[in-house]
Amino acid sequence: MSMPESYPDKVSEEVGLVPIANGIIIDNLASGQNIEQVWSLMYMVRDILDLHGVGGQGVRASEEFPGKGSGFIAVPDVDISSWDRQPLKRLAAMAPGSTLKVMKDGKVEREFRLEVPPRVYNFKEGHLLQEHCLCVPSAEYAARSGALL
């Protein structure tokens, strides 16, 4: 059965997803992780970057790997030109490998591939990242190895 070319757009509109004309899209969040981890990261990103307004988010399931996926967050009318470097560094530290797209008049005006910044400092929410960091031993590891935390 062949679908008309506009089929994805029609389905998107039926479920309430419409493209944003102006704003940001953060795509490929937690790509390849299990679905629960993807949702967790999306909520953390929205919270830390204070993106609590109107917008949408979702998870695309991987066709290759069952139970795995990647997330996206779309927030209209966000102007990152007013952001200093800190929010961008926070986003890159939380979601390396993701893509930040700046939308203007329905087109991608700028696109950034996020990488872990060389230094992360003044990150008051740093405790959120520590459990995923290989450089911070867990309490269980410290107890077994005698390491000091």
C-alpha positions as semicolon CSV with decimal commas, in nm:
position;residue;x (nm);y (nm);z (nm)
1;M;0,000;0,000;0,000
2;S;0,153;0,331;-0,100
3;M;0,104;0,643;0,106
4;P;0,075;0,990;-0,040
5;E;0,383;1,210;0,004
6;S;0,202;1,434;0,252
7;Y;0,112;1,134;0,475
8;P;0,363;1,207;0,758
9;D;0,255;1,572;0,770
10;K;-0,113;1,474;0,784
11;V;-0,054;1,225;1,067
12;S;0,160;1,479;1,255
13;E;-0,117;1,736;1,239
14;E;-0,377;1,482;1,353
15;V;-0,183;1,406;1,671
16;G;-0,109;1,773;1,738
17;L;0,248;1,794;1,608
18;V;0,304;2,082;1,373
19;P;0,635;2,224;1,249
20;I;0,757;2,535;1,428
21;A;0,830;2,845;1,223
22;N;1,057;3,017;1,475
23;G;1,234;2,869;1,777
24;I;1,464;2,577;1,848
25;I;1,464;2,203;1,791
26;I;1,697;1,980;1,989
27;D;1,718;1,652;1,799
28;N;1,884;1,311;1,838
29;L;1,876;1,332;2,219
30;A;2,019;1,020;2,386
31;S;2,036;0,846;2,049
32;G;2,065;0,469;2,087
33;Q;1,965;0,465;2,453
34;N;1,667;0,281;2,596
35;I;1,337;0,469;2,579
36;E;1,327;0,541;2,955
37;Q;1,671;0,706;2,942
38;V;1,567;0,917;2,644
39;W;1,260;1,051;2,828
40;S;1,469;1,114;3,139
41;L;1,725;1,319;2,947
42;M;1,455;1,522;2,772
43;Y;1,297;1,621;3,103
44;M;1,639;1,707;3,249
45;V;1,727;1,926;2,947
46;R;1,395;2,111;2,965
47;D;1,436;2,166;3,339
48;I;1,797;2,282;3,341
49;L;1,752;2,512;3,040
50;D;1,421;2,638;3,183
51;L;1,226;2,540;2,871
52;H;0,894;2,504;3,053
53;G;0,679;2,695;2,807
54;V;0,484;2,581;2,506
55;G;0,644;2,319;2,287
56;G;0,658;1,951;2,217
57;Q;0,879;1,655;2,270
58;G;0,880;1,294;2,175
59;V;1,075;0,976;2,120
60;R;1,142;0,806;1,789
61;A;1,186;0,433;1,823
62;S;1,484;0,278;1,648
63;E;1,389;0,050;1,361
64;E;1,720;-0,137;1,397
65;F;1,729;-0,182;1,773
66;P;1,405;-0,270;1,956
67;G;1,358;-0,077;2,280
68;K;1,608;0,193;2,177
69;G;1,543;0,536;2,035
70;S;1,624;0,906;2,032
71;G;1,436;1,212;2,146
72;F;1,350;1,556;2,021
73;I;1,235;1,877;2,185
74;A;1,075;2,158;1,985
75;V;1,019;2,495;2,152
76;P;0,869;2,780;1,951
77;D;0,970;3,143;1,989
78;V;1,298;3,076;2,174
79;D;1,572;3,313;2,065
80;I;1,913;3,169;2,156
81;S;2,086;3,490;2,049
82;S;1,993;3,617;2,396
83;W;2,166;3,318;2,561
84;D;2,521;3,348;2,684
85;R;2,764;3,057;2,644
86;Q;2,659;2,886;2,969
87;P;2,323;2,740;2,852
88;L;2,486;2,613;2,533
89;K;2,767;2,449;2,734
90;R;2,512;2,293;2,968
91;L;2,318;2,152;2,675
92;A;2,635;2,016;2,513
93;A;2,747;1,858;2,842
94;M;2,408;1,690;2,896
95;A;2,340;1,584;2,540
96;P;2,660;1,530;2,338
97;G;2,587;1,401;1,990
98;S;2,257;1,588;1,975
99;T;2,174;1,855;1,720
100;L;2,048;2,204;1,801
101;K;1,856;2,364;1,515
102;V;1,759;2,730;1,516
103;M;1,442;2,780;1,312
104;K;1,351;3,107;1,143
105;D;1,054;3,154;0,909
106;G;1,005;2,777;0,884
107;K;1,363;2,703;0,776
108;V;1,675;2,591;0,960
109;E;1,874;2,911;1,003
110;R;2,163;2,756;1,200
111;E;2,248;2,403;1,306
112;F;2,493;2,292;1,574
113;R;2,624;1,940;1,641
114;L;2,679;1,929;2,018
115;E;3,002;1,795;2,167
116;V;3,119;1,774;2,526
117;P;3,285;2,107;2,606
118;P;3,651;2,093;2,711
119;R;3,564;2,237;3,052
120;V;3,236;2,243;3,241
121;Y;3,228;2,480;3,536
122;N;2,972;2,681;3,732
123;F;2,724;2,404;3,663
124;K;2,517;2,415;3,979
125;E;2,319;2,114;3,856
126;G;2,644;1,914;3,820
127;H;2,522;1,654;4,065
128;L;2,269;1,545;3,801
129;L;2,552;1,443;3,571
130;Q;2,781;1,277;3,825
131;E;2,606;0,942;3,833
132;H;2,672;0,909;3,459
133;C;3,032;1,029;3,475
134;L;3,309;0,772;3,460
135;C;3,541;0,999;3,657
136;V;3,322;0,998;3,970
137;P;3,329;0,663;4,151
138;S;3,003;0,535;4,289
139;A;2,966;0,483;4,664
140;E;2,951;0,107;4,601
141;Y;3,281;0,117;4,410
142;A;3,440;0,332;4,681
143;A;3,331;0,089;4,955
144;R;3,473;-0,211;4,766
145;S;3,799;-0,046;4,665
146;G;3,862;0,161;4,977
147;A;3,873;0,479;4,768
148;L;3,802;0,810;4,933
149;L;3,520;1,018;4,793
